[in-house]
Amino acid sequence: MPKSVKQFDRHVESVLAALEIMDCFLHHPKLNFKQIGDLTNMTRNRITRLIGTLMHMGYVMEGVESSTFTPGPKLKALGNIFETNQNMVLLTHSILKELALKTGESATFYIRESRERVVLAREEGTQAIRFSVSVGQRMDLHAGAAGKVLLAYAPEIERDIILKKGSLPRFSPQTITNPTRLLKELAQIKSVGFAISRGERNPDAFAMAVPVFERKNHMVGAIAIAGPITRFTPEAEKKFLADLKQSAALLCHRFGMK
């Protein structure tokens, strides 16, 4: 079993206990110490410590009545993010599937979260040999076509912060780790409207990506295709770019771009 899978099987008891308290609010929007204790069989001291932590992080707040608690504002914020992401998945699914069928390569929709790109939706290509990523997987922004698109169209102040945070890790001999050189490439990407990666994360893989907008100058993500570098011929590059741009235009329309 891969090491990462084993790590997911591990549990932190205090986190499980805190989540057990949060589960109590699914059926009881307002609870006091005794009620939480009755539902969880935890001692008052333990409940006090856990509730204090949850309140500090915004997951629980004090109720109007003394010594009562209700779900906090952080839950609403997370719910909004979940709903937005789920809507994006529904909006992108059919277009990604059509793109994967047309190109034969795997098609992916990425969003940016802070200093990383996240796989939000994915459709496998029809080719027998392909490079796969998983929904929810996180990757650096500076390596790979989709990451560079997301970085190129990010607000300048955020892009500068990301590039100044520290060294850029190298994944292959083709990875750009020099911030000055990367900034020049990002400017070129923004000028032409697409990015290409040849072996930047994996020496044997190519990727091509274009931005997706919901309104002018407001990017919501990047749509990309990827596969073995041996299939990325000049003829394929021209066709893939046309297919990507067509798919991106359809997504822009779905996201409300006029």
Steps between C-alpha positions, in 0.01 A plus 500: 500500500643847410624705791250781429208255526626372836523857628132560416410201718642673807271698729561776755276434799454865596397589145250213493357620833464858372324375187271286714393817679439673167285204390273567799390825334362311198181429694523758782573858383554616859668298776629548854776310683266239646336427167837461327612271781188286469548468124874426507566347843790743542590665830422869551873582520566339163200668342618836637845459343363387164226763486758767585715389207205485262387848609851638449498369140148624427330161473287557812361819655322585823121495489269775619428308821775456757725191459344400168676454168406506131687432174743781413552715189794292372256223411301731275819611325604139442150414382512779244834372371365145477190614313703713259742216427220248451329735255828534311535122481150469352565781252832358381419128486348470152750739342799313647353172377457636147853643502647167611310320221609751234869504594541151643691658789394544862319828567509681833356814657718670763437780746751697706496488877769720654840371378369179341284377217229247575343243269129582516371279218655237276422282197739225389611485138431215262866411438636182661803683639422820690610703799252520783432738786225468759211731584605702803871460429710808573806610305739792482413789272836562338534160328254383237279674245188542718701626796673762286167615355354541848812685611513720190144625548516528879489853648847650477535553875412135569731375226789700643436362848500143367825547311671670795398240758815298444672262261300336223540118516644323198309194373701437183781663300230701317347657812544877512632589846632850429231759593623756244488248217161376617357852506607547137325178402186599693489828309530307173220263607271792576586652164418190290224364726628147557786304659695190402701270723753256359631277776481761776349266761570169332768472230274274294185714512363802317214730595317792340260735681287810445321726750126499570326824598161577655531868418760731350833477681356255756637151446330209675736223392698335223404216267781271389584183312805282568661182373830337396740747344551270199145580384554875518598562138474842329182380327352381829594827671305701244192276527512480881519877534195547277306237696604653834398850397163376381441317831613804699259722307212264584600503867528878506145519366376254764667702775320813381764667282336730244 
